[in-house]
Amino acid sequence: MSAPKRILIVDDDAFIRRPLEFILREEGYQPEAASDVEAAMRSVLSAPPDLILLDVMMPGKDGLTWCRELKGDPRFARIPIVLLSARGHDLDREHGLASGAAAFMTKPYSPHELKCRVRELIGRG
């Protein structure tokens, strides 16, 4: 049996990270969490995850900027990124997908939709 697929959750809000970790663990994935882009980058450099769930609005470097940087780096360009944002206007979604994200989800997200999107991108845990 292969190891569970690793998913990195990057969000400055623990009240967002914890439920995501719970949902993903229940689905058989191995969630890891980071509260900012710097910690997330250290995690990616040490062991690239199978998928990243990335908040758009964070202190310091924002999710869109980091998404563009990862997608521009050949070492990490193949990691699917799902952007999570409290802003769900069409223009926000358009900018998110233009940054290289595989998907854009609005907070509050549907746990069912999240599970479906993750399965769609990397398969089962």
N, CA and C atoms as an extended XYZ file, in Angstrom:
375
Properties=species:S:1:pos:R:3:atomname:S:1:resname:S:1:resid:I:1 pbc="F F F"
N         0.839       -1.180        0.000 N   MET     1
C         0.000        0.000        0.000 CA  MET     1
C         0.889        1.250        0.000 C   MET     1
N         0.571        2.210       -0.797 N   SER     2
C         1.390        3.411       -0.902 CA  SER     2
C         1.070        4.392        0.235 C   SER     2
N         1.996        5.286        0.450 N   ALA     3
C         1.827        6.301        1.504 CA  ALA     3
C         0.688        7.240        1.123 C   ALA     3
N         0.003        7.797        2.124 N   PRO     4
C        -1.077        8.740        1.817 CA  PRO     4
C        -0.534        9.976        1.096 C   PRO     4
N        -1.345       10.534        0.265 N   LYS     5
C        -0.949       11.743       -0.462 CA  LYS     5
C        -0.922       12.919        0.508 C   LYS     5
N         0.143       13.709        0.372 N   ARG     6
C         0.352       14.848        1.269 CA  ARG     6
C        -0.268       16.112        0.705 C   ARG     6
N        -0.975       16.821        1.574 N   ILE     7
C        -1.594       18.085        1.189 CA  ILE     7
C        -1.136       19.157        2.168 C   ILE     7
N        -0.572       20.218        1.631 N   LEU     8
C        -0.118       21.340        2.440 CA  LEU     8
C        -1.219       22.400        2.482 C   LEU     8
N        -1.636       22.749        3.686 N   ILE     9
C        -2.653       23.782        3.906 CA  ILE     9
C        -1.924       25.041        4.348 C   ILE     9
N        -2.102       26.125        3.610 N   VAL    10
C        -1.424       27.381        3.947 CA  VAL    10
C        -2.496       28.444        4.199 C   VAL    10
N        -2.671       28.791        5.467 N   ASP    11
C        -3.675       29.796        5.855 CA  ASP    11
C        -3.249       30.374        7.187 C   ASP    11
N        -3.345       31.687        7.333 N   ASP    12
C        -2.938       32.330        8.579 CA  ASP    12
C        -3.967       32.156        9.698 C   ASP    12
N        -5.135       31.633        9.383 N   ASP    13
C        -6.217       31.472       10.357 CA  ASP    13
C        -6.345       30.006       10.793 C   ASP    13
N        -6.044       29.743       12.063 N   ALA    14
C        -6.134       28.371       12.586 CA  ALA    14
C        -7.561       27.831       12.514 C   ALA    14
N        -8.559       28.709       12.565 N   PHE    15
C        -9.951       28.267       12.483 CA  PHE    15
C       -10.315       27.790       11.078 C   PHE    15
N        -9.493       28.099       10.114 N   ILE    16
C        -9.651       27.574        8.752 CA  ILE    16
C        -8.800       26.309        8.600 C   ILE    16
N        -7.563       26.362        9.087 N   ARG    17
C        -6.642       25.228        8.930 CA  ARG    17
C        -7.152       23.965        9.616 C   ARG    17
N        -7.600       24.071       10.846 N   ARG    18
C        -7.978       22.875       11.608 CA  ARG    18
C        -9.095       22.064       10.961 C   ARG    18
N       -10.208       22.696       10.550 N   PRO    19
C       -11.249       21.890        9.882 CA  PRO    19
C       -10.759       21.264        8.576 C   PRO    19
N        -9.909       21.985        7.838 N   LEU    20
C        -9.361       21.423        6.604 CA  LEU    20
C        -8.521       20.194        6.913 C   LEU    20
N        -7.696       20.271        7.945 N   GLU    21
C        -6.885       19.117        8.343 CA  GLU    21
C        -7.780       17.930        8.691 C   GLU    21
N        -8.833       18.180        9.445 N   PHE    22
C        -9.757       17.121        9.853 CA  PHE    22
C       -10.417       16.467        8.641 C   PHE    22
N       -10.954       17.288        7.735 N   ILE    23
C       -11.639       16.779        6.539 CA  ILE    23
C       -10.686       15.931        5.702 C   ILE    23
N        -9.482       16.426        5.492 N   LEU    24
C        -8.516       15.717        4.650 CA  LEU    24
C        -8.042       14.428        5.299 C   LEU    24
N        -7.810       14.463        6.595 N   ARG    25
C        -7.381       13.252        7.308 CA  ARG    25
C        -8.470       12.177        7.211 C   ARG    25
N        -9.729       12.590        7.365 N   GLU    26
C       -10.858       11.657        7.245 CA  GLU    26
C       -10.917       11.003        5.870 C   GLU    26
N       -10.447       11.709        4.861 N   GLU    27
C       -10.459       11.206        3.490 CA  GLU    27
C        -9.224       10.369        3.164 C   GLU    27
N        -8.333       10.209        4.129 N   GLY    28
C        -7.164        9.368        3.923 CA  GLY    28
C        -5.921       10.100        3.453 C   GLY    28
N        -5.968       11.430        3.419 N   TYR    29
C        -4.803       12.211        3.027 CA  TYR    29
C        -3.950       12.504        4.264 C   TYR    29
N        -2.740       12.958        4.022 N   GLN    30
C        -1.853       13.376        5.099 CA  GLN    30
C        -1.727       14.897        5.040 C   GLN    30
N        -2.533       15.611        5.820 N   PRO    31
C        -2.458       17.075        5.784 CA  PRO    31
C        -1.293       17.607        6.616 C   PRO    31
N        -0.723       18.689        6.132 N   GLU    32
C         0.296       19.437        6.861 CA  GLU    32
C        -0.145       20.889        6.794 C   GLU    32
N         0.192       21.669        7.807 N   ALA    33
C        -0.283       23.049        7.845 CA  ALA    33
C         0.854       24.029        8.027 C   ALA    33
N         0.676       25.206        7.438 N   ALA    34
C         1.610       26.317        7.602 CA  ALA    34
C         0.781       27.589        7.748 C   ALA    34
N         1.242       28.487        8.610 N   SER    35
C         0.478       29.706        8.856 CA  SER    35
C         0.914       30.882        7.992 C   SER    35
N         1.993       30.706        7.228 N   ASP    36
C         2.428       31.761        6.314 CA  ASP    36
C         3.238       31.149        5.172 C   ASP    36
N         3.509       31.962        4.190 N   VAL    37
C         4.199       31.493        2.988 CA  VAL    37
C         5.633       31.052        3.299 C   VAL    37
N         6.299       31.739        4.219 N   GLU    38
C         7.680       31.370        4.540 CA  GLU    38
C         7.739       29.943        5.102 C   GLU    38
N         6.859       29.628        6.043 N   ALA    39
C         6.819       28.271        6.610 CA  ALA    39
C         6.407       27.262        5.543 C   ALA    39
N         5.472       27.653        4.692 N   ALA    40
C         5.021       26.763        3.616 CA  ALA    40
C         6.160       26.468        2.647 C   ALA    40
N         6.970       27.464        2.330 N   MET    41
C         8.081       27.258        1.401 CA  MET    41
C         9.105       26.310        1.998 C   MET    41
N         9.365       26.433        3.292 N   ARG    42
C        10.293       25.499        3.938 CA  ARG    42
C         9.773       24.065        3.809 C   ARG    42
N         8.473       23.898        3.991 N   SER    43
C         7.860       22.569        3.872 CA  SER    43
C         7.979       22.042        2.442 C   SER    43
N         7.707       22.888        1.471 N   VAL    44
C         7.778       22.482        0.062 CA  VAL    44
C         9.210       22.116       -0.326 C   VAL    44
N        10.168       22.885        0.162 N   LEU    45
C        11.573       22.596       -0.152 CA  LEU    45
C        12.037       21.285        0.469 C   LEU    45
N        11.534       20.969        1.659 N   SER    46
C        11.983       19.732        2.314 CA  SER    46
C        11.310       18.502        1.717 C   SER    46
N        10.049       18.618        1.343 N   ALA    47
C         9.329       17.488        0.748 CA  ALA    47
C         8.109       18.032        0.010 C   ALA    47
N         8.190       18.198       -1.318 N   PRO    48
C         7.066       18.757       -2.063 CA  PRO    48
C         5.780       17.947       -1.848 C   PRO    48
N         4.685       18.644       -1.540 N   PRO    49
C         3.411       17.953       -1.323 CA  PRO    49
C         2.776       17.553       -2.654 C   PRO    49
N         1.732       16.750       -2.564 N   ASP    50
C         0.983       16.354       -3.766 CA  ASP    50
C         0.009       17.441       -4.201 C   ASP    50
N        -0.375       18.315       -3.259 N   LEU    51
C        -1.331       19.389       -3.549 CA  LEU    51
C        -1.173       20.446       -2.474 C   LEU    51
N        -1.473       21.707       -2.833 N   ILE    52
C        -1.437       22.807       -1.873 CA  ILE    52
C        -2.800       23.487       -1.852 C   ILE    52
N        -3.351       23.667       -0.645 N   LEU    53
C        -4.536       24.499       -0.431 CA  LEU    53
C        -4.007       25.819        0.100 C   LEU    53
N        -4.234       26.899       -0.627 N   LEU    54
C        -3.546       28.160       -0.353 CA  LEU    54
C        -4.528       29.317       -0.215 C   LEU    54
N        -4.489       29.970        0.946 N   ASP    55
C        -5.276       31.174        1.176 CA  ASP    55
C        -4.721       32.300        0.312 C   ASP    55
N        -5.602       33.126       -0.207 N   VAL    56
C        -5.159       34.230       -1.057 CA  VAL    56
C        -4.669       35.404       -0.214 C   VAL    56
N        -5.464       35.806        0.773 N   MET    57
C        -5.135       36.999        1.554 CA  MET    57
C        -4.460       36.597        2.864 C   MET    57
N        -3.150       36.869        2.922 N   MET    58
C        -2.377       36.572        4.123 CA  MET    58
C        -1.419       37.714        4.384 C   MET    58
N        -1.010       37.885        5.649 N   PRO    59
C         0.009       38.902        5.925 CA  PRO    59
C         1.335       38.492        5.284 C   PRO    59
N         2.143       39.468        4.986 N   GLY    60
C         3.402       39.162        4.299 CA  GLY    60
C         3.112       38.887        2.838 C   GLY    60
N         3.692       37.837        2.325 N   LYS    61
C         3.479       37.476        0.922 CA  LYS    61
C         2.099       36.846        0.759 C   LYS    61
N         1.333       37.344       -0.200 N   ASP    62
C        -0.021       36.811       -0.404 CA  ASP    62
C         0.016       35.540       -1.260 C   ASP    62
N        -1.105       34.824       -1.249 N   GLY    63
C        -1.199       33.550       -1.950 CA  GLY    63
C        -1.034       33.649       -3.458 C   GLY    63
N        -1.572       34.705       -4.069 N   LEU    64
C        -1.444       34.841       -5.529 CA  LEU    64
C         0.018       34.977       -5.939 C   LEU    64
N         0.760       35.792       -5.199 N   THR    65
C         2.175       35.996       -5.505 CA  THR    65
C         2.943       34.688       -5.372 C   THR    65
N         2.706       33.969       -4.272 N   TRP    66
C         3.430       32.713       -4.060 CA  TRP    66
C         3.027       31.666       -5.088 C   TRP    66
N         1.757       31.644       -5.460 N   CYS    67
C         1.298       30.698       -6.490 CA  CYS    67
C         2.058       30.945       -7.793 C   CYS    67
N         2.170       32.205       -8.195 N   ARG    68
C         2.906       32.540       -9.426 CA  ARG    68
C         4.366       32.110       -9.319 C   ARG    68
N         4.962       32.332       -8.142 N   GLU    69
C         6.368       31.946       -7.952 CA  GLU    69
C         6.543       30.429       -8.065 C   GLU    69
N         5.670       29.678       -7.411 N   LEU    70
C         5.773       28.217       -7.488 CA  LEU    70
C         5.584       27.724       -8.911 C   LEU    70
N         4.609       28.265       -9.607 N   LYS    71
C         4.328       27.829      -10.976 CA  LYS    71
C         5.454       28.216      -11.931 C   LYS    71
N         6.226       29.238      -11.558 N   GLY    72
C         7.361       29.645      -12.386 CA  GLY    72
C         8.632       28.856      -12.098 C   GLY    72
N         8.596       28.024      -11.072 N   ASP    73
C         9.769       27.237      -10.689 CA  ASP    73
C         9.564       25.801      -11.174 C   ASP    73
N        10.411       25.317      -12.091 N   PRO    74
C        10.220       23.975      -12.651 CA  PRO    74
C        10.179       22.854      -11.605 C   PRO    74
N        10.814       23.075      -10.453 N   ARG    75
C        10.793       22.043       -9.405 CA  ARG    75
C         9.400       21.843       -8.807 C   ARG    75
N         8.587       22.895       -8.862 N   PHE    76
C         7.292       22.846       -8.177 CA  PHE    76
C         6.096       23.132       -9.082 C   PHE    76
N         6.341       23.393      -10.343 N   ALA    77
C         5.276       23.806      -11.260 CA  ALA    77
C         4.157       22.773      -11.406 C   ALA    77
N         4.471       21.498      -11.161 N   ARG    78
C         3.463       20.444      -11.364 CA  ARG    78
C         2.571       20.226      -10.144 C   ARG    78
N         2.870       20.870       -9.024 N   ILE    79
C         2.037       20.719       -7.822 CA  ILE    79
C         0.733       21.487       -8.042 C   ILE    79
N        -0.417       20.807       -7.993 N   PRO    80
C        -1.679       21.536       -8.140 CA  PRO    80
C        -1.931       22.413       -6.913 C   PRO    80
N        -2.410       23.617       -7.184 N   ILE    81
C        -2.713       24.569       -6.115 CA  ILE    81
C        -4.190       24.935       -6.193 C   ILE    81
N        -4.868       24.827       -5.064 N   VAL    82
C        -6.261       25.261       -4.948 CA  VAL    82
C        -6.244       26.514       -4.087 C   VAL    82
N        -6.665       27.630       -4.670 N   LEU    83
C        -6.732       28.873       -3.920 CA  LEU    83
C        -8.048       28.939       -3.156 C   LEU    83
N        -7.961       29.386       -1.909 N   LEU    84
C        -9.133       29.590       -1.065 CA  LEU    84
C        -9.200       31.079       -0.744 C   LEU    84
N       -10.362       31.689       -0.975 N   SER    85
C       -10.462       33.124       -0.752 CA  SER    85
C       -11.838       33.512       -0.236 C   SER    85
N       -11.852       34.520        0.625 N   ALA    86
C       -13.117       35.074        1.092 CA  ALA    86
C       -13.724       35.963        0.002 C   ALA    86
N       -12.913       36.343       -0.964 N   ARG    87
C       -13.392       37.190       -2.065 CA  ARG    87
C       -13.722       36.300       -3.253 C   ARG    87
N       -14.980       36.308       -3.652 N   GLY    88
C       -15.400       35.389       -4.698 CA  GLY    88
C       -15.959       36.035       -5.948 C   GLY    88
N       -15.580       37.268       -6.203 N   HIS    89
C       -16.053       37.918       -7.427 CA  HIS    89
C       -15.391       37.274       -8.643 C   HIS    89
N       -16.014       37.431       -9.788 N   ASP    90
C       -15.472       36.851      -11.012 CA  ASP    90
C       -14.034       37.293      -11.264 C   ASP    90
N       -13.735       38.547      -10.999 N   LEU    91
C       -12.386       39.070      -11.229 CA  LEU    91
C       -11.380       38.413      -10.283 C   LEU    91
N       -11.788       38.163       -9.033 N   ASP    92
C       -10.902       37.469       -8.085 CA  ASP    92
C       -10.593       36.069       -8.588 C   ASP    92
N       -11.615       35.368       -9.022 N   ARG    93
C       -11.456       34.015       -9.551 CA  ARG    93
C       -10.550       34.033      -10.785 C   ARG    93
N       -10.780       35.003      -11.653 N   GLU    94
C        -9.981       35.132      -12.879 CA  GLU    94
C        -8.505       35.363      -12.548 C   GLU    94
N        -8.228       36.267      -11.598 N   HIS    95
C        -6.837       36.526      -11.203 CA  HIS    95
C        -6.214       35.284      -10.570 C   HIS    95
N        -6.993       34.572       -9.777 N   GLY    96
C        -6.497       33.356       -9.136 CA  GLY    96
C        -6.091       32.302      -10.150 C   GLY    96
N        -6.954       32.058      -11.103 N   LEU    97
C        -6.652       31.040      -12.117 CA  LEU    97
C        -5.524       31.497      -13.038 C   LEU    97
N        -5.447       32.808      -13.292 N   ALA    98
C        -4.356       33.340      -14.121 CA  ALA    98
C        -3.007       33.210      -13.424 C   ALA    98
N        -3.009       33.104      -12.099 N   SER    99
C        -1.749       32.955      -11.359 CA  SER    99
C        -1.189       31.543      -11.483 C   SER    99
N        -1.982       30.639      -12.074 N   GLY   100
C        -1.512       29.276      -12.267 CA  GLY   100
C        -2.224       28.246      -11.407 C   GLY   100
N        -3.166       28.700      -10.578 N   ALA   101
C        -3.900       27.769       -9.718 CA  ALA   101
C        -4.745       26.812      -10.549 C   ALA   101
N        -4.881       25.589      -10.034 N   ALA   102
C        -5.710       24.584      -10.702 CA  ALA   102
C        -7.188       24.809      -10.406 C   ALA   102
N        -7.482       25.459       -9.272 N   ALA   103
C        -8.865       25.713       -8.885 CA  ALA   103
C        -8.907       26.894       -7.930 C   ALA   103
N       -10.091       27.479       -7.835 N   PHE   104
C       -10.336       28.627       -6.959 CA  PHE   104
C       -11.630       28.352       -6.228 C   PHE   104
N       -11.578       28.339       -4.900 N   MET   105
C       -12.775       28.095       -4.101 CA  MET   105
C       -13.004       29.267       -3.159 C   MET   105
N       -14.274       29.620       -2.974 N   THR   106
C       -14.634       30.721       -2.107 CA  THR   106
C       -14.939       30.219       -0.706 C   THR   106
N       -14.442       30.954        0.287 N   LYS   107
C       -14.770       30.672        1.685 CA  LYS   107
C       -16.096       31.366        2.001 C   LYS   107
N       -16.960       30.808        2.773 N   PRO   108
C       -16.843       29.465        3.309 CA  PRO   108
C       -17.030       28.448        2.187 C   PRO   108
N       -16.226       27.417        2.208 N   TYR   109
C       -16.253       26.392        1.175 CA  TYR   109
C       -17.180       25.259        1.611 C   TYR   109
N       -17.645       24.510        0.659 N   SER   110
C       -18.435       23.316        0.941 CA  SER   110
C       -17.456       22.164        1.147 C   SER   110
N       -17.517       21.469        2.296 N   PRO   111
C       -16.615       20.327        2.493 CA  PRO   111
C       -16.748       19.285        1.375 C   PRO   111
N       -17.968       19.069        0.902 N   HIS   112
C       -18.175       18.102       -0.181 CA  HIS   112
C       -17.462       18.568       -1.452 C   HIS   112
N       -17.614       19.845       -1.781 N   GLU   113
C       -16.955       20.375       -2.983 CA  GLU   113
C       -15.439       20.299       -2.836 C   GLU   113
N       -14.932       20.594       -1.643 N   LEU   114
C       -13.495       20.513       -1.406 CA  LEU   114
C       -12.994       19.095       -1.634 C   LEU   114
N       -13.673       18.111       -1.059 N   LYS   115
C       -13.265       16.709       -1.230 CA  LYS   115
C       -13.273       16.320       -2.708 C   LYS   115
N       -14.317       16.743       -3.408 N   CYS   116
C       -14.417       16.422       -4.843 CA  CYS   116
C       -13.286       17.050       -5.632 C   CYS   116
N       -12.984       18.315       -5.331 N   ARG   117
C       -11.926       19.024       -6.067 CA  ARG   117
C       -10.564       18.358       -5.809 C   ARG   117
N       -10.300       17.998       -4.573 N   VAL   118
C        -9.019       17.361       -4.245 CA  VAL   118
C        -8.919       16.016       -4.957 C   VAL   118
N        -9.976       15.213       -4.896 N   ARG   119
C        -9.968       13.909       -5.579 CA  ARG   119
C        -9.749       14.085       -7.082 C   ARG   119
N       -10.394       15.090       -7.632 N   GLU   120
C       -10.275       15.390       -9.059 CA  GLU   120
C        -8.814       15.687       -9.438 C   GLU   120
N        -8.110       16.390       -8.558 N   LEU   121
C        -6.758       16.828       -8.865 CA  LEU   121
C        -5.682       15.798       -8.546 C   LEU   121
N        -5.852       15.019       -7.474 N   ILE   122
C        -4.776       14.079       -7.096 CA  ILE   122
C        -5.269       12.665       -6.772 C   ILE   122
N        -6.541       12.420       -6.907 N   GLY   123
C        -7.058       11.094       -6.605 CA  GLY   123
C        -7.331       10.921       -5.134 C   GLY   123
N        -7.563        9.712       -4.746 N   ARG   124
C        -7.897        9.400       -3.344 CA  ARG   124
C        -6.638        9.420       -2.491 C   ARG   124
N        -6.880        9.598       -1.165 N   GLY   125
C        -5.789        9.624       -0.192 CA  GLY   125
C        -5.115        8.304       -0.118 C   GLY   125
